[in-house]
């Protein structure tokens, strides 16, 4: 029996330099996609996948994240008095219950591997999920978002799970890339992984795309690991070391992943998420057609 995945780590300590100046004061995870912060989309994905406890690894200037997941007494009171019941109910439904969030700080942005390691005491000795909040996902034909598909794969195979997606071979040098071992279709055994391989050397065009299920032994490895690509402590290097003693499986997510961490990616995510919303899509589609028609 595999242990149930109850906790998810959200590393949100990065500086977001690719979307400056928007991120000078506002954390990039708090930028809105349609009408909610990027991070809220990730929390919804995690809740749908059965996550009960949300662990945020934050940094300086990220206090608004903590406030966003708290009650907003004055606002809620005003909505109540003005009879804005629908808005009030939506706010309350979005807020995690008391005790379901934890915040810890990564004091310096030493890399994603280091950020995950900062959550070790809050996670303890159980398998857990990692969600990179700049990637947000929409469901595909299987009807679920990416983390749910990863957790299903964990129930099926056990071990460690990494969501992957295809990119053009010319882009692989920008990402972590996996090699495919025994293939089961929707999932496969990972027989190797490499962070940012020099052009032309990638073992496949399947990149690590921002959702993971990891066994707690990753923490012992991350504690000792040397700095890797970009002078940062890389999660991929930690997973590679763990793969010497534990199995790793890749999940081919059948929906769509959007990278809100770059300017163009952020704009595309807004369009895609607006078109997926029944309350907004009809009016937005009409406006979009006018814009596209004038290109
Ligand atoms: P990125 O490299 O995409 O985030 O890391 P960044 O550093 O904010 O981006 P740019 O390149 O400066 O625009 C992926 C995820 O890992 C987190 C980031 O917050 C992001 O969600 N991260 C990265 C940390 O929490 N700590 C780190 O030291 C590095």
Boltz pocket constraint, residues with backbone or C-beta under 6 A from the ligand:
constraints:
  - pocket:
      binder: B
      contacts: [[A, 11], [A, 12], [A, 13], [A, 14], [A, 15], [A, 16], [A, 17], [A, 18], [A, 19], [A, 57], [A, 106], [A, 108], [A, 109], [A, 110], [A, 111], [A, 112], [A, 114], [A, 115], [A, 132], [A, 133], [A, 134], [A, 261]]
      max_distance: 6.0
